[in-house]
Amino acid sequence: MDNKIYTYDSTLRDGSQAEGISFSLDDKLKIAYKLDSLGIDYIEAGNPASNPKDLEFFNLIGSGSLKHAKLVAFGSTHRVGVNVEQDENVISLLRANTPVVAIFGKSWDLHVKDILKTSMKNNLEIIKNTVRYFKQNGKEVIFDAEHFFDGYKHNPAYAIQTLLAAQDAGADWLVLCDTNGGCFTDEISETVRIVKEKTSCRLGIHCHNDCGMGVANSVMAVIAGVNQVQGTVNGFGERCGNANLFNVIANLQIKRGYSCIPSENMENLTNAARYVSELANTAYDERQPYVGGSAFAHKGGMHIDGVHKNPKTFEHTNPETVGNHRRFLMSEVSGRSTILQAIHTVDPLLDKSSSKTKEIMNKIKQLEYEGYQFEGAEASVELLIRKALNKYKPFFSLHQFKVSIDEPCGSKYSSFALVKIDVDGKLEINAAEGEGPVNALDKALRKALEVFYPGLSKVRLTDYKVRVLDSHDATAAKVRVLIESSDGVHKWSTIGVSTDIIEASWRALVDSVEYKLILDTKNTIA
């Protein structure tokens, strides 16, 4: 049995329909090349009739620029009452000049009657005419049977007729769509088996995730016999999203032995997922299977101890297979082994029975009781350990800082910060404006320190989170600030806690700067 499953990514079309996501033309080009390098077979890049950006994309990317993937232009069957060769949507699809076109047509009689407002017989002719026209123009044609599973539930005979109409006209693929995302796995697999008996064309699956079943339904459709699976990176899509294509690929290739992408590219899945999320300017879903930051993160002491002894005890697969990595989270429940592992990054010779190890563990537990949460702030943990082991030398000391907040008065800068620091007896005073007090403070601190440490010019804050603790205290509540920083090569997180949000932010900022300076010192020594 052929174990090849063709992968079809629709992030650039379905994904861009997600709330809060809008890809620029440059974003779309970058994503297309990233997916191509991963070994995706088909990249659906948009509807050239829907907007000028999609049409320009097809003009820019040109034929032959992708090394592996086939580029797909997406559109509908021709309109009711318009000849196929005169339909503007059809003309735009031809102008896109892609080797493949994906045509969606109605397979649910409800849509034929209430949306197209035409006869069921005429809908079949529309499907035939459109598919045949593109085949006559030398295209590989993928027929997306929109709402197929709902159509099959309500009128199975007619839903099958729509597939046969496309097949008889020469379609290369028949894709069964769970457009409303409301099906369960048993419905999907049983319907796919029936369709395979009644058709001879290659089949695909396109699932939405409205019941949280998108990945499961896609996998079950493959097991039932489809040869193509459609989805989006990170599950982006309208409403609750589409099937997460990378989760589907990992499940099929690692767990079931199918071949979805070249095996050597599997380790690039996590990087590609993060890359697309960054271009989409969305918070990355760290809890998604396989490629999320939490997918192989262990916190409970018993779990951590088990993984240290044998990773199979609490991990269903090797994280490196998909380019991810194992993490042991620092917390009051994580046990000595995790803290000892962190200590060994500073002092490899210290053992778990050492008084210093107990002191550090007690310190972490006390700080977590006070509101710190070190599992997401590894850099602050290292600084805490260095201080406890007397392996820390301050790079600067603060004399004072001041922050003022004014009405914007037409300016984007609403805050002003002044910082006075001491580096080896030399004083430096600097000030900066910012879009809020924390931004102003960050700028002022780095401006002052860059005089002594030019490497800080590469550092930028990539994320800033505030969590209110003890909300019953209202505005007097303690807050926890988590800052994520990057210098373009490394990424690290730091934390600060205080009843004063500026003070909490300052503590996290100082840890971030000092950790970067420690990194630079390590690299210099190396």
N, C-alpha and C positions, 0 to 999 in steps of 0.2 A: 504493500500500500504506500502510495506517495505521501510523505509526511510534510510536504511543503505547504505552508499557509501564507498566502499573499497578504501583506500588510498595506492598509490604505489609511492614510492620515488626512483628516479634514479639519485640523486646527485652524488653518488659514481661512476657512469658511465657517464651519460650525463653531469653532472656538471663538471667532470674532463676534459671534452673536450672543456671547455670554454677557451678562450685566457687568459693566465696569471695565470691559476689555475693548480696546481699539488699537489695532496694529497700524503703525505707519507703513509706508511703502518700503522703507529701508528695513523695518522689522520683518516684514513678510519675506523679503529676499534672504535675510540672514537665517530665518527659521527654515525656509525651503532648503538652503544649502546644509544646514545642520541635520535635518531629517534625511537628506540624501546621503550624507556621510555615514549616517547610522545604518543605512541599508534598507530604508523603507521602500516598498515597491511602487506605491502610488501616492502622489501628493496632490490632493484636491486643493487648488489655490484660490478659488473664489468664483463668483458669478460675474462674468464680464459685462452682462447686461444690467447689473444692479447698481454699479457705481463706477465713476471714472478711475478710481484708484486701482480696482481690480483689473480693468482693461489695461492700464498703464503697466501694471505688474507683468502681465503676459507679454507685453511689448518689450519690456526691459530684460526679462529673464531669457527670452529667445530659445530657439531649439538647440539642443546639444549641450547646454550649459550644465545640466545635471549628469552625474557620472553613472548613477544607478537607477534612480526613480523615474517613473513616467509621470509627466505633469498632466493634471486633469483639470479641465474647465467644467463648471457645474451649471446646469440650467434646467428649465422645465420643458415638457412637451409643448408643441406649438399651441397657440391659443385657439379657443373655439371660434369658428367662423373665419379664420385666417389660414391661407394656404401655407404649408410648411416652409416653402422657399421664400415667402414674403414676411415671415414672422421675425420681428426685430430681435427677439431673444435668440432664435436659431442663427440668425446672421451674425450676432455678436459672438456666439460660440465658435463659429467658423473663423471669425477674425482673430480669435485668441490663438489660433494656429498651434494647438496642442495635439499630441498624438492620440489622446484619450478624451472623450467627453462622458460625463455622467448626466444622465437624463432622469429626472424624477417625474413619475406619473401617478395618477390616482388608482389605487387598488381597492379602496373602500367605497362601496356604492353610496354611502352617506355623503362623501365628498363629491362624488360625481353629480349627485342630485342637488345638494345644497351649496356647493362651492363653485363647481364648473357650470352648474345649471344646464346640463346637457343630458342626452340619453346615454344609457350604459353602452349601447352599441356604438355610438359616435365616439365615446371615450376610447374604446378598443381601436377604432380606426385612427384616432389621434396618436395613440401609442405606436401603432404600426408605422404610420406615415413618418413620424419623427425619427424612430430608430432606423428605418430603411434609408431615410435621406442622409443621415450621418454615415451609415455604412457605405452608401454610394459615393460619399466624399472621402472615403479612405480612413475613417476613424475607427478606433477600438471603442466600442459602445458599452457602457455600464448602465443598465436600467435599474434605477432605485425605485422599488415598489413602495411608494410612500404609504404609511399606515397599513402595511400588509397584514400584520397579525390581528389588528382590530377588524380589518376587512374580512379576514378569514373567519374570525369568530362569528361575524354577523351574516356573511354570505360567502361560504367557502368556495362554491362553484365559480362565482364571478371573480373572486380574488385570484384563483388559479387561471382563469381566462385572461386576466391582464398580463400574467407572466407568459402565457403561451403566445399572446399577441406580440410581445417584445421578442420572444424566442423565434417565432416564425419570421419576423422581420430581420433577423440576423444578429441580435444582441449577443455580445461576448460574455456578459455576466448578468445574472439576475440577482439583485441584492434585496433581501427581505428586511424591511425596516420596522422596528418597534418604535415608531415616531413619538408616541405619547409616553413611552417608557413604563407602561403599566403591566407588562407580562411577567410571569414567573417562569422558572427554568423548565418545568415539566411541559408547559404550553409551548415554549420555544422549541425544545428538542423534538417533541411529537410532531409539531407542524413542519419542521424542517424535514423529518423523515418522510412525511406524506408528500411534500413538494418534490423531493428527490425521486420519488416513484413516478410522479406525473410530468416531470420535465427532464430534458437531457442537457440543458445548459449548465455551465459552472455557476455555483451559488455563492453569495456573500451574505454577511450579516451586518446590520447597522442598528445599534441599540442606544437608546437614551436611558438616563439614570434616575427617572422620577420616582421609582420605588427602591432605589439603591441596589438594583439588580443588574446594572449595565454590564459590568465585568463578568459576573456569573452567567448571564444569559449569552454573552458573546462566546464564552468558553464552551457552554453546553451546545451551542449551535455548531461549533467546530467539531466537537465530539460526535454530533449527529450527522455531520457530513458536509458542511460548507467549506469552501476552499479559500475564501477571502474574508478578512475581518476588518471592519472599519471602526475608527475611534479617534480621539484627540489626545494630545499631550496633557497630562494632569487632569484629564476629564473635563476640560473647558467645554462649555456649550450652553445653549439656551436653557432657561429654567434651572433644573438641577444638574445640567451638564450631560455629556455623552459618556460612553464607556471609555475608561481610562486605557488608552491603547498600550501604554508601557506596562501596566499591570497585566493586561491580557497577554502581551508578548512574553513576559516573565513566567506567567502561569503555564502557558502552552509549551514554551521551550524548555523551561527548567523542570516542570512537574510532569508533563505528558509526552515529552520527546519529539514535539513538532519542531520544524525548522521555520522560524519567522523572519529572522535577520541573521546575517553571518555571525557565527558563534563568537568570533573575536571581537565583535562590536557590542556584545552584551554588557561588557564592563563600562560602556559609555552611556548607559541608560540614565543613571543618576545625574551625570553632568548635563545631558541634554534636557532632562526635565527641569533642572534648575535654570538652565540657560533660557528656555522658553518662558518660564515664569518671570525671570528678570526683564525680558523684553516686553512682556505683557504688563509689567509694572504692578504685579499682584503679589500679595504675601504668599510665600511658598507653603504648601500644605505639608508640614513636617510629619503628619501622621498617616500619610498615604503608604500603602504597602510597598515593599521592595525599595523604593527610591526616596522615601521620606527620612528625615533626620532621626525620627523616633523609631523607625522600623526595626532597628537592631540596637536600641538603647535600653539598658538594664539599670534598674534602680533598687529593687528589693534585694536585701543582703543574701537571701537564699538563692535567688536567681543568679546573682553575680558570682557567688561561690560555685554554683553548678556550671556556669559558662566557662569559668576559669579552668575547671577540671575537664570539661568536655562540652564544647559549644553546642553540640546536638541536643543537649538537655533542654535548652530554652530557645533555640533558633531553628526555624524550619528549613533554612538554606544558608549557604555561605554568603555574607554580605558583599564580599569582593566580587562575586559573580556578576553583580549588577553595578559595580563601581561604587558601592556604599561601604560603610565601615562600622565596626562595632563600637559602642560607646558605653562607658560605665558612669552613671550619673551620681554626682556627689550630693548626698543628703543625709539626714539623721537616720534614715532607714537603710542606707546602702551598705553598712557594715565596714569592718576594718580593712578588708581586702581592697576596696575601692579607694579609700583614703590612703592606704599604703602605696597603691599604684601611683597616685598623684604625688605622694612624697618622694617616690623613687625617681620622678622626673627631675627632682632637685638634689636628692641625696640617695643614690642607689644602695647604700650600705645599711641604711636604717631598717630595723626589723619591727614586726608588729608588737613585740613586747616592750619596746622602748618607751621610756617615760615621755619622750617628745611626741611619739605617735599618739599616746593617750591624751597628751595636752592638746594636740591639734584636733583630735577627734572631739574632745570636750568643747573646744572653742567653736568648732563648726556647729555642733549641736546647740550651743548657747546662742550663736548668731541666728540660726534658723528659727529658734524660739522667738527671737526678737523681730523676725520678719524677713531675714535674708533667705534666698533660695538659690543655692549654689549650683544646682544641676544645669542651669543655663548660663553659668558665669565662670567657666573654667579658668579664665585669666585672673580673676579676683582670688580664686582658690590658690593658684600658684603664688601669688603675692603674699597671701596669708601664710602659706607654708614657709616661704623664704624668710618672712619676718620672724616666725616662730623658731626657725633653725639658725637665726643670725646670719643668713646668707642674702641679706638685703641691704643695699646702701641707697638712701634716697638720692634721686637725681636733681631734686630741687626742693625748696621749702617755700611755703606760702607766707607772705607777710600779711596780705589782706586782699579781698576782692569786694567790689561794689557792683550792684546791678540796679539799674533804674528802668522803669517801664513808663512810657508815655503813649498818648494817643497817636496813631499813625499820621494824622494830618496830611493825608495824601501820599505819604511815603510808605514803602513796604517794610521799612525798618521801624519796629515799635519798641525796641529795647536797646540799652547801652550797657556795656560792662567794662570795668577797669580792673586790671589784675596787677599785683606787685609781688614778684617772686625773687628768690635768692638762689643763685647757682654758684657754689664754691666761693661765697663771699661777695659775689657780684650781683648787684640789684638790677632788675629790669622791670620797667613799668610799661604796660601796653593797654590799649583800649580797642574796642570794636563794637560796631553796630550789628544787630541781628534781628531775625524774624522771630522774636520771642526771647526771653531771658536766657534760656539754656543755649540757644544758638549763639547769642552774643557772648556768653561766658566761654563757650567752646572756642570761638574765634579768637577772643582776647588771650586765653591761656596759650593757645598754639602759637599765636604771633609772638608772645613773650618768649616762649621756649625755643622757637625756631632760630632765635639769635644764637643759641648755644647748641641746639640739636637740629640741624637742617633736615634730617631724615623725616621729621614730623610733618613736613610739607606734603608728604604722600598720603598721610592718614586722612580718612574721611569717615564720618558716622554714617553707617548704612541702615541702622534701625534704632529706634528710641521708643521704649515702652514704659508706661507708668501704670502701676497697679495700686489701688487704694486698699489698705489693710484696715481692719476694724472700722467698717463703714458707719457703724453706729455713732462714732465720734465726729461724724460730719466733717467740717472743714479743719478740725483739729486732728484728723486721723493721720496715722503714719502711712507713708507711701513708699513703694519699692520701685526703683528706677533701674531698668535693664538697658544697657547700651551695647550695640554691636558695632564694631569698628573694622576697617580693612585698610591695608596699605597697597592693595592691588595684587599682593602675593599671599599674604596671610589674612585670616579672619579670626577675631576673638571677641568675647563678650565679658562685660564687667557689670558690677551691681553696686547700688548704694541704697541705704534705707534711712529715713529720717521723717520727722513730722513736718519738716520744711522741704518742699519739693526742690528748691534751689540747692539746698544742702545735700539732699540725696543725689541729685544730678551731678553736683560737684565731686562727690565721692566716687561715683562711677566714671566720671571724666578723668579724674586723677589716676585711677587704676588703669584706665585705657591707655593713657599717655605713658605711664611707667612701664606697662607691659610691653608696649612698642619699643621703648628704650632698652628693655632687657633683651628683646628679640634682636635688636641691632647689635647689642654687645655680644650675644651668642654668635651671630654671623661674623662679626669682626674677629672673634677668637678662632672660629672655625676656619 
